[in-house]
Amino acid sequence: MDFEVIPAIDLRGGQCVRLMQGDYARETVYGADPVEMALRWQSMGAPRLHVVDLDGARSGEQANAEAVKAIVQAITIPLELGGGIRNLETVERWLTAGVDRVYLGTAAVTDPHFASVACAQYPGQVAAGADARDGRIAVRGWEEESSESVREFCNRLLSDGACALTYTNIARDGTLEGPDIEGITELIQALGPTDAQIILSGGVGTLEHIRTASQVRGLGGIIVGRALYEGTVDLAEAIAAVA
C-alpha cells in the first residue's frame, strides 16, 4: 500500500476544531462547516478522511452524528471515524451508513471482548487508536489513563484482527513540533510484520516531518490536522512529495 497523507477533521459541537495535546480547554475552531472542509481536502487529493467525534470520545455518545452523516453523503473518498464507538450496534450503524472503517479507542481498553468480536464480525473495517501518554494508553477523550502499555494494546488488537492502528503521542499532538518518529519506529519493530496499516498521528508541522515519516519502514500513513488548518503544510504538495 502507498504511504497515505490523511487529513483529520475533529468535530466538537458540529464545528471543525483542534485541541492542543488533547486538552479540551485549549481548543481552536477552524470552521463551522465540516462538509465544506471535507470537500476541500478531497479536492486536494486526500486518499481518505480521518474524522474524530471529540464530544463522543469523552461521553461515549455519538454527539456529532449529523455532521458525520453529512460528510459521508458529500464525499466520494473513504471516511474513517473514531470517538465514542463503544458497542456493536454503533459499529454496525456507522458501517451501514457508509463509513469505511471505525476506530476503537476507549472501548478497546475497557471492553476487550467487544473489540475482538467487532474485528471478527467486520474484517477489514475495524481499526484501533493507540493514544499514548508516557507509554500508556489514554482513554475517555484522553482525560484518563489506563494501565495498558502501548505495545500490549497494539499486539492485542492486531491479534484480534484490527485492519489499522494509529499511534499518537499525546504530548506531541497539536504542537506542530514534529511527530514521534522514534516512538513509531520502535513500535513497528516490536510488533513485527503485519498486514494492518500502521499510521502515525500527532505533531506534524512541516512538509519535512511528512517526508521523514514516509521513510520509516512499515509505516503506512500519517494523519495531519493543525498544520493543514494553519497553512504550514499544503495537502496537495505533501501528497505529491511522498508519491
N, C-alpha and C positions, 0 to 999 in steps of 0.2 A: 504493500500500500504506500502511496505517496505521502510525504510529510505534509500535514494539513495545518494551515493557519486559520484558526477558528475564532470568529468574533463572539464576544459574550454580550448578552443582554440580561442585565439584572433588574428584576421588577420589584418595585415596592410601591404600594398604593396606586398601582396601574401606570406608574411612570418608570422611565429608564434611569437607573441610578448606579452609583458606585460607592462602595464603602471603603474606608481606609483600614486595612488589617482586620476586616470583618467587624469593625465597630459600628453599630447602628447609630451611635451618636455623631459619627463623623461621616456624613452622607453628602454626596454631591449629586444633584439632579441634572441629567444631561438631555432629557427630552420628555415631553408629555405624550408623545405618540409612538408607542412601541412598534406599530406596524410600519410606520414611515422609516423608522430606524432599521428594521429588519429588511425592508426593500432596498434601503441604501447599501447595506452590507452585501446583499445578494447581487446587486448591480455591479459591485466592485469585484465580484468573482469568488465570494465566500463559498467554500465547499459544503459547509453546514453551519448552523447557528447553535450556540450553547446558551440556553435560556435557564435562568435560575429565579425561582419564586422566593425572594428573601423573606417575605412575610410567612410563607408556608414553611420555610426551613425552621423558623422559630416556633410556629404554632402547630404544625402538623396538618393545617387546613390548606385547601387549595385556594388561597386568598386572591390570586391574580388569574384565576381560570379564564375569565372573559378575555383578558389581554392575550393570553397564550393561544386560545382558540382563534382569535382574530389574526394572529401572526401565522398560525398553521394554514389558515384558509387563504392567506395572501401570498405566501411564498411557494416556490417550487423545489427549493433545496431541502435536504433533511434538517429537521429540528430535533435537538436532544434537550430533555427537560429534567431539571432537578429541583429539589426544595419541597419538603413536606410529603414526599411519596412514601407512605408507611404501611400500606396494605395492598393485597392483591387486587381488590376492587379498583383502587386508584390506578394501579399499573395498567389494568385491562382497559379502563376508561380512556386513559391517555393514548395508549397504542391504537385503540379503536378510532380515536378522534384524529389520528394521522401523525402523532408524534413518532419519530423514527426510533429513538431509544430513550429509556428513562434512566435517571441516575438515582441510586440509593445512597444515602449517607447515614443519617441518624439511625434509621430502622435497620440498616445492615449491621449496626453495632448492637442495638438493643434487642433485636429480634432476628438472630442468625438463621433460624428455621425459615422465616418468611423470605429472607434474602435467597436462601438456597432453593426454595420452592419457586420463587419468581424467575430465577435464572434457568431452572429446568423447564418451566412451563412456557417461557418466552425466549428460546435460544436466539442469541444474536441481537436481542433488543433490551437487555438489562445490563447497565453499567454501574460502576461504583466510584464514589468520590472519596479519595483518601486525603482528607483535610487535616493537616498536621500542625500541632503546636508542640514544640520541644519533643518531637519524635513520637507523640501520642495522637490518636485520632480525636478530634474535637467534634462535638455533636450539638444538636438543637440550635442551629444558626451560629455555630462556633462559640456559643456562650458557655458551654460546659465541656469538660474533658472526660474522655473515657480512659479505662486502664489498658486498652489495647494498643499495642505498638503499630506503627505504620506497616512494618514488614509482616506482622502476624495478620493484620487486616487484609493486606493485598494478597498474601498467599491463600488465605481462606476464600476470598471472593473469586480468585482465579480458579481455585479447585471447584468452586460452585458452578463455574462456567460463565462468569461475567464477560461480556464482549469487549469492554473497555474499562480502563482505570485512569482516573485523572488524579494526579498528585499536586497538591497545593501546599506550599509552606506559608502558613497564615501570616507570619512575620513579614513576608515579602509582599503580600497581596495589596495592590493599590499604591505601592510606593514608587513605581517606575524605576526602581534601582537595580533591576535585573532579577530573573527567575533563579530558583535554586538548582543550578546545573549540577553542582556537586552531589546534592541530595538525590536527584533523579538518576544520575549515573550510578551511584551506589545501589539504589533501589533496583534498577534494571538488572544489574549484575547479580544481586542477591536473589531475584525472582527467577532468573534463568529464562530460557526460551519459552515464548508463549504466543498463541495466536491472537490474543487480545490486543487491542490498540492501546498503547500506553501514551498518555497525554500529560504535558506539563502545563501548570497554570500558576499565575501569581507573580507580579513584579516586572512584567515586560514593559520597557520604557523606550527602547530604540530598535531600529532595524537590525543592528548588530546583535542584540540579545536574541532575536529570532534566528539569525544566521548561525549563531553559536549553538543554539538548541538543536537546529536541524542537523548538526554534525554528530550529535550523540547517538551512538549505535543502539538501535532498538526503540528509539523514541519515535512515535507515530504522528505527533502533532503538538501544537501549542495553542493555548487559549489566550486571546488578547482582549483586554477590556479598556481600562482607563486610557492607555496610550492611543487608542483609536479615537476616543472621545476628546482627548486633549489635543489631538493632531500631531503627536510626536512620532507616530507611525502611520504610514499610508497603507491601507489594506491591500490595494492592488499591487503596489510596489513590493510589499512583503511577500505576497503570493508568488510574484514573478521571481523574487530573489532566491526562493528555495525550490523553484520548479526544476 
